[in-house]
Every structure is written in C-alpha cells, then in structure tokens.
Amino acid sequence: MTADLGGIRFILAFSDEQALARYAVARGQADREWTYQTVLGARLLDVAVPAAGVPCGVALDCADGEEGMVYPPVRGIVPDEAALDFDADTGDTK
C-alpha cells in the first residue's frame, strides 16, 4: 500500500496488527478485511524502495500521529541509488 505526497511515493508500513487496525479506523474502513504481510524494515528500505522506480520512502504507523515515523528517500536511510540527495552519475550529494 502506498501514498504519494509532494512527488514522493511512500510505502505505508505498520509495526503490528494494532497499528494497521488504527489506520483502518482512521480511514473509516475498519469493517473491511485488510490483508498484510510481515516484512523486515531493512528489506523495505533496501529492496522495495529502490524497486519502486520513483522517489520512494517509508511511512511507519502513519495513523499514530507523533508516534509514527517517516523515512524519506535520502542517503543514510535508503540505498544511495534510490536517494534524492545523491547523484548516481557523479557520486556526489545534491
């Protein structure tokens, strides 16, 4: 599940089933069935983000206000080739 904001795609991730349930309630969709898959956070950042093909980060527990976290597509969080602040042609930061 993804959401686009300001030209950046964010993979919506949840730390547990309760966090996903809070998201469903916040969207007014608590009565529908939500399927999910357990994935290591590092795999999301190292594999899924670069595979998105567009600038992409991860929003963790996005229905939890200040308790949620946003991992933007920048060096040190995602692989350099997927980072917006890294020029793959020169190896320099932007």
PyRosetta script that sets phi, psi and omega in degrees:
from pyrosetta import init, pose_from_sequence

init()
pose = pose_from_sequence("MTADLGGIRFILAFSDEQALARYAVARGQADREWTYQTVLGARLLDVAVPAAGVPCGVALDCADGEEGMVYPPVRGIVPDEAALDFDADTGDTK")
pose.set_psi(1, 133.3)
pose.set_omega(1, -178.1)
pose.set_phi(2, -133.1)
pose.set_psi(2, 163.4)
pose.set_omega(2, 173.4)
pose.set_phi(3, -142.3)
pose.set_psi(3, 142.2)
pose.set_omega(3, 178.8)
pose.set_phi(4, -103.5)
pose.set_psi(4, 135.7)
pose.set_omega(4, 179.2)
pose.set_phi(5, -145.7)
pose.set_psi(5, 120.0)
pose.set_omega(5, 177.2)
pose.set_phi(6, 59.2)
pose.set_psi(6, 35.1)
pose.set_omega(6, 178.8)
pose.set_phi(7, 82.0)
pose.set_psi(7, 6.2)
pose.set_omega(7, 178.5)
pose.set_phi(8, -118.8)
pose.set_psi(8, 132.7)
pose.set_omega(8, 175.9)
pose.set_phi(9, -88.6)
pose.set_psi(9, 137.8)
pose.set_omega(9, 176.5)
pose.set_phi(10, -120.7)
pose.set_psi(10, 128.5)
pose.set_omega(10, 171.6)
pose.set_phi(11, -77.5)
pose.set_psi(11, 126.9)
pose.set_omega(11, 178.6)
pose.set_phi(12, -86.9)
pose.set_psi(12, 118.9)
pose.set_omega(12, -177.5)
pose.set_phi(13, -123.6)
pose.set_psi(13, 152.9)
pose.set_omega(13, -176.8)
pose.set_phi(14, -133.4)
pose.set_psi(14, 137.9)
pose.set_omega(14, -175.1)
pose.set_phi(15, -74.2)
pose.set_psi(15, -21.2)
pose.set_omega(15, 177.7)
pose.set_phi(16, -163.8)
pose.set_psi(16, 176.2)
pose.set_omega(16, -178.4)
pose.set_phi(17, -62.6)
pose.set_psi(17, -33.7)
pose.set_omega(17, 179.8)
pose.set_phi(18, -65.3)
pose.set_psi(18, -38.1)
pose.set_omega(18, 177.4)
pose.set_phi(19, -65.5)
pose.set_psi(19, -39.8)
pose.set_omega(19, 176.0)
pose.set_phi(20, -64.6)
pose.set_psi(20, -40.7)
pose.set_omega(20, 179.0)
pose.set_phi(21, -62.8)
pose.set_psi(21, -40.1)
pose.set_omega(21, 177.2)
pose.set_phi(22, -62.9)
pose.set_psi(22, -38.5)
pose.set_omega(22, 176.7)
pose.set_phi(23, -62.9)
pose.set_psi(23, -44.7)
pose.set_omega(23, -179.9)
pose.set_phi(24, -61.0)
pose.set_psi(24, -42.8)
pose.set_omega(24, 178.3)
pose.set_phi(25, -63.6)
pose.set_psi(25, -45.1)
pose.set_omega(25, -179.0)
pose.set_phi(26, -60.9)
pose.set_psi(26, -31.3)
pose.set_omega(26, 179.1)
pose.set_phi(27, -87.0)
pose.set_psi(27, -2.7)
pose.set_omega(27, -177.4)
pose.set_phi(28, 71.7)
pose.set_psi(28, 25.9)
pose.set_omega(28, -176.9)
pose.set_phi(29, -125.0)
pose.set_psi(29, 34.0)
pose.set_omega(29, -177.4)
pose.set_phi(30, -69.1)
pose.set_psi(30, -19.6)
pose.set_omega(30, -176.5)
pose.set_phi(31, -85.1)
pose.set_psi(31, -8.6)
pose.set_omega(31, 179.5)
pose.set_phi(32, -93.3)
pose.set_psi(32, 163.0)
pose.set_omega(32, 178.5)
pose.set_phi(33, -84.2)
pose.set_psi(33, 132.6)
pose.set_omega(33, 178.4)
pose.set_phi(34, -114.8)
pose.set_psi(34, 117.6)
pose.set_omega(34, 175.0)
pose.set_phi(35, -89.2)
pose.set_psi(35, 150.1)
pose.set_omega(35, -179.4)
pose.set_phi(36, -146.6)
pose.set_psi(36, 164.2)
pose.set_omega(36, 178.7)
pose.set_phi(37, -134.9)
pose.set_psi(37, 136.6)
pose.set_omega(37, 178.2)
pose.set_phi(38, -84.6)
pose.set_psi(38, 126.4)
pose.set_omega(38, -178.8)
pose.set_phi(39, -139.2)
pose.set_psi(39, 139.6)
pose.set_omega(39, 175.3)
pose.set_phi(40, -65.0)
pose.set_psi(40, 140.1)
pose.set_omega(40, 179.3)
pose.set_phi(41, -57.5)
pose.set_psi(41, -39.1)
pose.set_omega(41, 179.6)
pose.set_phi(42, -62.1)
pose.set_psi(42, -35.4)
pose.set_omega(42, 179.0)
pose.set_phi(43, -68.2)
pose.set_psi(43, -37.8)
pose.set_omega(43, 175.7)
pose.set_phi(44, -59.6)
pose.set_psi(44, -48.5)
pose.set_omega(44, -176.4)
pose.set_phi(45, -70.7)
pose.set_psi(45, -39.1)
pose.set_omega(45, -173.7)
pose.set_phi(46, -87.6)
pose.set_psi(46, -25.9)
pose.set_omega(46, -175.5)
pose.set_phi(47, -116.7)
pose.set_psi(47, -53.5)
pose.set_omega(47, -174.4)
pose.set_phi(48, -68.3)
pose.set_psi(48, -41.5)
pose.set_omega(48, -179.1)
pose.set_phi(49, -60.9)
pose.set_psi(49, -51.5)
pose.set_omega(49, 178.8)
pose.set_phi(50, -64.0)
pose.set_psi(50, -29.4)
pose.set_omega(50, -178.9)
pose.set_phi(51, -74.5)
pose.set_psi(51, -13.9)
pose.set_omega(51, -178.0)
pose.set_phi(52, -63.0)
pose.set_psi(52, -30.4)
pose.set_omega(52, 178.6)
pose.set_phi(53, 80.5)
pose.set_psi(53, -1.7)
pose.set_omega(53, 176.6)
pose.set_phi(54, -137.2)
pose.set_psi(54, 162.8)
pose.set_omega(54, 175.8)
pose.set_phi(55, -53.7)
pose.set_psi(55, 126.7)
pose.set_omega(55, -171.2)
pose.set_phi(56, -145.6)
pose.set_psi(56, 138.3)
pose.set_omega(56, 174.3)
pose.set_phi(57, -129.8)
pose.set_psi(57, -167.0)
pose.set_omega(57, -179.6)
pose.set_phi(58, -129.1)
pose.set_psi(58, 133.0)
pose.set_omega(58, 173.3)
pose.set_phi(59, -110.2)
pose.set_psi(59, 114.8)
pose.set_omega(59, -177.1)
pose.set_phi(60, -100.0)
pose.set_psi(60, 127.7)
pose.set_omega(60, 177.4)
pose.set_phi(61, 52.8)
pose.set_psi(61, 53.6)
pose.set_omega(61, -172.5)
pose.set_phi(62, -68.2)
pose.set_psi(62, -11.6)
pose.set_omega(62, 176.9)
pose.set_phi(63, -92.4)
pose.set_psi(63, 4.5)
pose.set_omega(63, -173.2)
pose.set_phi(64, -102.4)
pose.set_psi(64, 20.1)
pose.set_omega(64, 176.5)
pose.set_phi(65, 56.4)
pose.set_psi(65, -130.3)
pose.set_omega(65, -177.2)
pose.set_phi(66, -66.2)
pose.set_psi(66, -17.0)
pose.set_omega(66, 177.8)
pose.set_phi(67, -77.1)
pose.set_psi(67, -19.8)
pose.set_omega(67, 178.0)
pose.set_phi(68, -75.7)
pose.set_psi(68, 164.4)
pose.set_omega(68, -179.7)
pose.set_phi(69, -130.9)
pose.set_psi(69, 146.7)
pose.set_omega(69, 175.2)
pose.set_phi(70, -120.1)
pose.set_psi(70, 126.9)
pose.set_omega(70, 178.2)
pose.set_phi(71, -110.7)
pose.set_psi(71, 98.2)
pose.set_omega(71, -176.3)
pose.set_phi(72, -75.2)
pose.set_psi(72, 162.0)
pose.set_omega(72, -179.6)
pose.set_phi(73, -79.8)
pose.set_psi(73, 71.5)
pose.set_omega(73, 178.6)
pose.set_phi(74, -126.4)
pose.set_psi(74, 160.5)
pose.set_omega(74, 178.9)
pose.set_phi(75, -55.1)
pose.set_psi(75, 143.5)
pose.set_omega(75, -179.9)
pose.set_phi(76, 91.1)
pose.set_psi(76, -15.6)
pose.set_omega(76, 176.8)
pose.set_phi(77, -113.8)
pose.set_psi(77, -49.2)
pose.set_omega(77, 177.6)
pose.set_phi(78, -112.4)
pose.set_psi(78, 163.4)
pose.set_omega(78, 176.6)
pose.set_phi(79, -56.3)
pose.set_psi(79, 146.3)
pose.set_omega(79, -177.1)
pose.set_phi(80, -49.7)
pose.set_psi(80, -41.4)
pose.set_omega(80, -176.2)
pose.set_phi(81, -66.3)
pose.set_psi(81, -17.3)
pose.set_omega(81, 178.3)
pose.set_phi(82, -103.5)
pose.set_psi(82, -1.6)
pose.set_omega(82, -176.1)
pose.set_phi(83, -83.8)
pose.set_psi(83, 137.4)
pose.set_omega(83, 178.1)
pose.set_phi(84, -72.5)
pose.set_psi(84, -22.5)
pose.set_omega(84, -177.5)
pose.set_phi(85, -99.5)
pose.set_psi(85, 26.6)
pose.set_omega(85, -179.9)
pose.set_phi(86, -136.0)
pose.set_psi(86, 130.8)
pose.set_omega(86, 178.2)
pose.set_phi(87, -97.4)
pose.set_psi(87, 107.8)
pose.set_omega(87, -177.5)
pose.set_phi(88, -63.6)
pose.set_psi(88, -27.0)
pose.set_omega(88, -179.1)
pose.set_phi(89, -71.8)
pose.set_psi(89, -37.1)
pose.set_omega(89, -176.1)
pose.set_phi(90, -108.3)
pose.set_psi(90, -17.5)
pose.set_omega(90, -176.2)
pose.set_phi(91, 79.5)
pose.set_psi(91, 8.6)
pose.set_omega(91, -178.1)
pose.set_phi(92, -97.5)
pose.set_psi(92, 159.0)
pose.set_omega(92, 171.5)
pose.set_phi(93, -80.0)
pose.set_psi(93, 152.0)
pose.set_omega(93, -178.9)
pose.set_phi(94, -91.4)
pose.dump_pdb("model.pdb")
